[in-house]
Amino acid sequence: MIRINLLPIRQMKKRHRLKTELLGFSSILVLVLLVLALGWFAMAGKIGSLQNELVALEQKKQSYQPILKQIDTLKKEKQMVEQKLDSIKKLQAGAQVTVRVLDEVASRTPTSRMWLSSLQQASGRMQLQGIALDNETIAQYMQQLEASEYFEKTELTSSAQTDVAKQKLKSFSLTINVITPNS
């Protein structure tokens, strides 16, 4: 006798395999979600601790603000003092140059042949006005001034004949560039 199995074994095996796969997929999904949840909690805890640390650092920073303001104030004061010192040094150097320039003018002026009537110095330029016996004396004086280390580019701005005590003399005006030597 032949037996016929009317039970749907293939379908039952298929269902069983499907249930097993579904159960495996579900367990993997739950495991992945569990890992994600654990990671999220770990990150949330880390974020919380970092935020607390940030708040503590901000408070510490606020406690240093008065010191930082003092430092800024001191830096500004230091800069102002340095500017004042630089100004004083420039004035001292300028005063020394002015004394040397006047000495050079006085020592190079031939007093027997020339008389200076005016001397003005401002911003690196000097204006000299005076009276000389002749043009040759003026030319020699200009050469002597240019030979000095404190002067360069001596220009004759005007020269005219004038009468002084019934004598025909030359009045002149010079413009000279004043320099500071590198010594």
Short mmCIF file of the C-alpha atoms (twelve columns), coordinates in Angstrom:
data_MODEL
# 
_entry.id   MODEL 
# 
loop_
_atom_site.group_PDB 
_atom_site.id 
_atom_site.type_symbol 
_atom_site.label_atom_id 
_atom_site.label_alt_id 
_atom_site.label_comp_id 
_atom_site.label_asym_id 
_atom_site.label_seq_id 
_atom_site.Cartn_x 
_atom_site.Cartn_y 
_atom_site.Cartn_z 
_atom_site.pdbx_PDB_model_num 
ATOM 1   C CA . MET A 1   0.000  0.000   0.000  1 
ATOM 2   C CA . ILE A 2   1.098  3.368   -0.905 1 
ATOM 3   C CA . ARG A 3   1.023  6.102   1.520  1 
ATOM 4   C CA . ILE A 4   0.383  9.622   0.516  1 
ATOM 5   C CA . ASN A 5   1.385  12.261  2.843  1 
ATOM 6   C CA . LEU A 6   -1.092 15.032  2.628  1 
ATOM 7   C CA . LEU A 7   0.659  17.252  5.089  1 
ATOM 8   C CA . PRO A 8   2.314  20.227  3.428  1 
ATOM 9   C CA . ILE A 9   5.879  19.493  4.570  1 
ATOM 10  C CA . ARG A 10  7.548  21.754  2.084  1 
ATOM 11  C CA . GLN A 11  5.384  24.631  3.068  1 
ATOM 12  C CA . MET A 12  5.934  23.880  6.722  1 
ATOM 13  C CA . LYS A 13  9.697  23.747  6.213  1 
ATOM 14  C CA . LYS A 14  9.502  26.964  4.257  1 
ATOM 15  C CA . ARG A 15  7.484  28.594  7.024  1 
ATOM 16  C CA . HIS A 16  9.873  27.286  9.640  1 
ATOM 17  C CA . ARG A 17  12.856 28.612  7.687  1 
ATOM 18  C CA . LEU A 18  11.084 31.942  7.246  1 
ATOM 19  C CA . LYS A 19  10.343 32.096  10.968 1 
ATOM 20  C CA . THR A 20  13.967 31.291  11.747 1 
ATOM 21  C CA . GLU A 21  15.207 33.943  9.338  1 
ATOM 22  C CA . LEU A 22  12.705 36.454  10.715 1 
ATOM 23  C CA . LEU A 23  13.746 35.614  14.256 1 
ATOM 24  C CA . GLY A 24  17.443 35.939  13.314 1 
ATOM 25  C CA . PHE A 25  16.821 39.242  11.541 1 
ATOM 26  C CA . SER A 26  14.768 40.510  14.488 1 
ATOM 27  C CA . SER A 27  17.443 39.496  16.973 1 
ATOM 28  C CA . ILE A 28  20.163 41.177  14.853 1 
ATOM 29  C CA . LEU A 29  17.979 44.293  14.549 1 
ATOM 30  C CA . VAL A 30  17.403 44.347  18.307 1 
ATOM 31  C CA . LEU A 31  21.128 43.819  18.878 1 
ATOM 32  C CA . VAL A 32  22.007 46.674  16.497 1 
ATOM 33  C CA . LEU A 33  19.445 48.947  18.155 1 
ATOM 34  C CA . LEU A 34  20.815 47.962  21.545 1 
ATOM 35  C CA . VAL A 35  24.368 48.801  20.429 1 
ATOM 36  C CA . LEU A 36  23.144 52.111  18.981 1 
ATOM 37  C CA . ALA A 37  21.275 52.904  22.201 1 
ATOM 38  C CA . LEU A 38  24.385 52.108  24.264 1 
ATOM 39  C CA . GLY A 39  26.487 54.285  21.944 1 
ATOM 40  C CA . TRP A 40  23.923 57.087  22.212 1 
ATOM 41  C CA . PHE A 41  23.919 56.893  26.016 1 
ATOM 42  C CA . ALA A 42  27.728 56.871  26.069 1 
ATOM 43  C CA . MET A 43  27.843 59.907  23.766 1 
ATOM 44  C CA . ALA A 44  25.144 61.686  25.779 1 
ATOM 45  C CA . GLY A 45  27.169 61.071  28.934 1 
ATOM 46  C CA . LYS A 46  30.320 62.335  27.253 1 
ATOM 47  C CA . ILE A 47  28.473 65.400  25.922 1 
ATOM 48  C CA . GLY A 48  27.127 66.098  29.388 1 
ATOM 49  C CA . SER A 49  30.561 65.842  30.974 1 
ATOM 50  C CA . LEU A 50  32.074 68.041  28.239 1 
ATOM 51  C CA . GLN A 51  29.326 70.629  28.752 1 
ATOM 52  C CA . ASN A 52  30.003 70.619  32.486 1 
ATOM 53  C CA . GLU A 53  33.709 71.011  31.796 1 
ATOM 54  C CA . LEU A 54  32.933 73.868  29.369 1 
ATOM 55  C CA . VAL A 55  30.855 75.638  32.017 1 
ATOM 56  C CA . ALA A 56  33.689 75.205  34.526 1 
ATOM 57  C CA . LEU A 57  36.222 76.554  32.031 1 
ATOM 58  C CA . GLU A 58  33.983 79.529  31.225 1 
ATOM 59  C CA . GLN A 59  33.744 80.333  34.937 1 
ATOM 60  C CA . LYS A 60  37.507 80.036  35.242 1 
ATOM 61  C CA . LYS A 61  37.908 82.306  32.218 1 
ATOM 62  C CA . GLN A 62  35.601 84.864  33.812 1 
ATOM 63  C CA . SER A 63  37.709 84.769  36.964 1 
ATOM 64  C CA . TYR A 64  40.774 85.701  34.837 1 
ATOM 65  C CA . GLN A 65  39.057 88.647  33.099 1 
ATOM 66  C CA . PRO A 66  40.272 91.288  35.608 1 
ATOM 67  C CA . ILE A 67  43.827 90.020  35.195 1 
ATOM 68  C CA . LEU A 68  43.511 90.126  31.401 1 
ATOM 69  C CA . LYS A 69  42.222 93.702  31.622 1 
ATOM 70  C CA . GLN A 70  45.201 94.632  33.786 1 
ATOM 71  C CA . ILE A 71  47.539 93.030  31.269 1 
ATOM 72  C CA . ASP A 72  45.936 95.003  28.423 1 
ATOM 73  C CA . THR A 73  46.214 98.207  30.450 1 
ATOM 74  C CA . LEU A 74  49.863 97.490  31.217 1 
ATOM 75  C CA . LYS A 75  50.569 96.770  27.546 1 
ATOM 76  C CA . LYS A 76  49.039 100.106 26.551 1 
ATOM 77  C CA . GLU A 77  50.997 101.913 29.252 1 
ATOM 78  C CA . LYS A 78  54.200 100.164 28.136 1 
ATOM 79  C CA . GLN A 79  53.562 101.213 24.555 1 
ATOM 80  C CA . MET A 80  52.972 104.822 25.633 1 
ATOM 81  C CA . VAL A 81  56.172 104.830 27.709 1 
ATOM 82  C CA . GLU A 82  58.128 103.384 24.771 1 
ATOM 83  C CA . GLN A 83  56.717 106.098 22.489 1 
ATOM 84  C CA . LYS A 84  57.715 108.758 25.013 1 
ATOM 85  C CA . LEU A 85  61.211 107.278 25.298 1 
ATOM 86  C CA . ASP A 86  61.539 107.238 21.511 1 
ATOM 87  C CA . SER A 87  60.425 110.870 21.385 1 
ATOM 88  C CA . ILE A 88  62.959 111.803 24.068 1 
ATOM 89  C CA . LYS A 89  65.718 109.977 22.187 1 
ATOM 90  C CA . LYS A 90  64.775 111.751 18.953 1 
ATOM 91  C CA . LEU A 91  64.740 115.106 20.718 1 
ATOM 92  C CA . GLN A 92  68.120 114.430 22.297 1 
ATOM 93  C CA . ALA A 93  69.555 113.353 18.957 1 
ATOM 94  C CA . GLY A 94  67.975 116.394 17.293 1 
ATOM 95  C CA . ALA A 95  69.394 118.697 19.956 1 
ATOM 96  C CA . GLN A 96  72.849 117.254 19.459 1 
ATOM 97  C CA . VAL A 97  72.518 117.634 15.709 1 
ATOM 98  C CA . THR A 98  71.344 121.236 16.094 1 
ATOM 99  C CA . VAL A 99  74.347 122.083 18.279 1 
ATOM 100 C CA . ARG A 100 76.705 120.423 15.795 1 
ATOM 101 C CA . VAL A 101 75.027 122.199 12.860 1 
ATOM 102 C CA . LEU A 102 75.428 125.589 14.528 1 
ATOM 103 C CA . ASP A 103 79.054 124.755 15.331 1 
ATOM 104 C CA . GLU A 104 79.684 123.761 11.700 1 
ATOM 105 C CA . VAL A 105 78.098 126.974 10.404 1 
ATOM 106 C CA . ALA A 106 80.081 129.095 12.853 1 
ATOM 107 C CA . SER A 107 83.406 127.360 12.196 1 
ATOM 108 C CA . ARG A 108 83.041 127.432 8.393  1 
ATOM 109 C CA . THR A 109 81.927 131.056 8.132  1 
ATOM 110 C CA . PRO A 110 84.823 133.375 7.157  1 
ATOM 111 C CA . THR A 111 84.153 136.238 9.586  1 
ATOM 112 C CA . SER A 112 86.434 138.666 7.791  1 
ATOM 113 C CA . ARG A 113 84.684 138.347 4.437  1 
ATOM 114 C CA . MET A 114 81.087 137.408 5.326  1 
ATOM 115 C CA . TRP A 115 78.396 138.167 7.906  1 
ATOM 116 C CA . LEU A 116 75.290 136.102 8.570  1 
ATOM 117 C CA . SER A 117 72.115 138.032 9.326  1 
ATOM 118 C CA . SER A 118 69.600 135.198 9.654  1 
ATOM 119 C CA . LEU A 119 69.607 131.453 10.256 1 
ATOM 120 C CA . GLN A 120 66.457 129.330 10.389 1 
ATOM 121 C CA . GLN A 121 66.277 125.554 10.692 1 
ATOM 122 C CA . ALA A 122 63.114 123.470 10.365 1 
ATOM 123 C CA . SER A 123 62.383 119.888 9.306  1 
ATOM 124 C CA . GLY A 124 65.776 119.056 7.872  1 
ATOM 125 C CA . ARG A 125 66.247 122.321 5.968  1 
ATOM 126 C CA . MET A 126 68.187 125.407 6.934  1 
ATOM 127 C CA . GLN A 127 67.843 128.927 5.514  1 
ATOM 128 C CA . LEU A 128 70.883 131.204 5.765  1 
ATOM 129 C CA . GLN A 129 70.891 134.882 4.861  1 
ATOM 130 C CA . GLY A 130 73.840 137.170 5.014  1 
ATOM 131 C CA . ILE A 131 76.155 139.632 3.350  1 
ATOM 132 C CA . ALA A 132 79.483 138.830 1.654  1 
ATOM 133 C CA . LEU A 133 82.209 140.876 0.021  1 
ATOM 134 C CA . ASP A 134 81.824 139.148 -3.356 1 
ATOM 135 C CA . ASN A 135 80.349 136.181 -5.220 1 
ATOM 136 C CA . GLU A 136 83.577 134.198 -4.889 1 
ATOM 137 C CA . THR A 137 83.287 134.310 -1.093 1 
ATOM 138 C CA . ILE A 138 79.715 133.005 -1.319 1 
ATOM 139 C CA . ALA A 139 80.793 130.174 -3.657 1 
ATOM 140 C CA . GLN A 140 83.681 129.156 -1.376 1 
ATOM 141 C CA . TYR A 141 81.353 129.239 1.634  1 
ATOM 142 C CA . MET A 142 78.884 126.959 -0.151 1 
ATOM 143 C CA . GLN A 143 81.687 124.497 -0.943 1 
ATOM 144 C CA . GLN A 144 82.888 124.530 2.652  1 
ATOM 145 C CA . LEU A 145 79.359 123.842 3.917  1 
ATOM 146 C CA . GLU A 146 78.903 120.933 1.512  1 
ATOM 147 C CA . ALA A 147 82.196 119.469 2.749  1 
ATOM 148 C CA . SER A 148 80.602 119.048 6.197  1 
ATOM 149 C CA . GLU A 149 79.039 115.721 7.114  1 
ATOM 150 C CA . TYR A 150 75.953 117.556 8.418  1 
ATOM 151 C CA . PHE A 151 75.047 119.329 5.164  1 
ATOM 152 C CA . GLU A 152 74.205 118.296 1.650  1 
ATOM 153 C CA . LYS A 153 72.794 120.042 -1.402 1 
ATOM 154 C CA . THR A 154 73.585 123.669 -0.681 1 
ATOM 155 C CA . GLU A 155 71.564 125.922 -2.988 1 
ATOM 156 C CA . LEU A 156 71.933 129.622 -3.583 1 
ATOM 157 C CA . THR A 157 68.351 130.893 -3.599 1 
ATOM 158 C CA . SER A 158 69.176 134.556 -4.142 1 
ATOM 159 C CA . SER A 159 72.108 136.865 -4.542 1 
ATOM 160 C CA . ALA A 160 71.862 140.607 -5.002 1 
ATOM 161 C CA . GLN A 161 74.105 143.619 -4.783 1 
ATOM 162 C CA . THR A 162 73.397 145.880 -1.823 1 
ATOM 163 C CA . ASP A 163 74.939 149.011 -0.349 1 
ATOM 164 C CA . VAL A 164 76.173 148.816 3.233  1 
ATOM 165 C CA . ALA A 165 78.008 151.869 4.635  1 
ATOM 166 C CA . LYS A 166 78.634 153.131 1.077  1 
ATOM 167 C CA . GLN A 167 80.183 149.795 0.097  1 
ATOM 168 C CA . LYS A 168 78.830 147.580 -2.671 1 
ATOM 169 C CA . LEU A 169 78.413 144.140 -1.101 1 
ATOM 170 C CA . LYS A 170 76.501 140.963 -2.032 1 
ATOM 171 C CA . SER A 171 73.469 139.911 0.018  1 
ATOM 172 C CA . PHE A 172 72.672 136.247 -0.361 1 
ATOM 173 C CA . SER A 173 70.285 133.560 0.743  1 
ATOM 174 C CA . LEU A 174 71.147 129.854 0.952  1 
ATOM 175 C CA . THR A 175 68.979 126.764 1.403  1 
ATOM 176 C CA . ILE A 176 70.775 123.743 2.823  1 
ATOM 177 C CA . ASN A 177 69.605 120.217 3.555  1 
ATOM 178 C CA . VAL A 178 70.634 119.148 7.076  1 
ATOM 179 C CA . ILE A 179 71.388 115.456 7.599  1 
ATOM 180 C CA . THR A 180 72.265 113.339 10.601 1 
ATOM 181 C CA . PRO A 181 75.540 111.475 10.057 1 
ATOM 182 C CA . ASN A 182 75.588 107.724 10.732 1 
ATOM 183 C CA . SER A 183 78.307 107.893 13.400 1 
# 
